[in-house]
């Protein structure tokens, strides 16, 4: 498995597009294992933009996950970011 690490001054903005098999209840942005933002909704197709975020220097990971109204979930692969001062 190949892992790519991105070096940046901040966490990147995310553009998320998802189509559920049932209405999507929420989309969460997870940074280093913690939910940093939760978007609530109730629709089958979702398009949203999450802004770039400043964090302390170091190695971080970020990904999006969603929960459908029927209890099913989906998530993206994490992006590893090295934030420099």
C-alpha positions, -999 to +999 in steps of 0.1 A: +000+000+000+014+034-010+009+063+014+013+099+002+021+126+027+014+163+018+035+191+032+015+223+037+011+254+059-025+243+070-050+215+065-064+217+030-100+227+021-121+197+012-147+194-015-171+165-008-197+150-031-217+120-021-248+101-032-264+079-007-286+048-011-308+065+016-309+101+027-276+113+042-281+125+078-247+141+084-212+145+072-184+148+097-149+161+091-124+142+113-090+155+122-066+134+142-095+111+153-117+140+165-148+154+148-139+190+141-171+198+121-204+181+116-228+192+088-264+181+094-287+174+065-314+151+052-309+146+015-297+118-008-271+139-028-246+161-009-221+186-022-202+207+003-170+226+007-152+225+040-126+254+044-089+250+050-080+250+087-050+261+108-035+236+132-003+233+151+028+222+133+032+185+130+017+154+113-021+153+110-047+133+092-081+144+079-110+126+063-147+128+058-174+103+070-211+102+065-241+086+082-273+077+063-308+077+078-309+039+076-278+036+098-253+028+070-221+048+069-193+057+044-159+074+048-130+085+027-094+075+030-074+098+053-050+123+039-018+127+059-006+163+061+027+175+075+020+211+087+051+232+089+055+264+109 
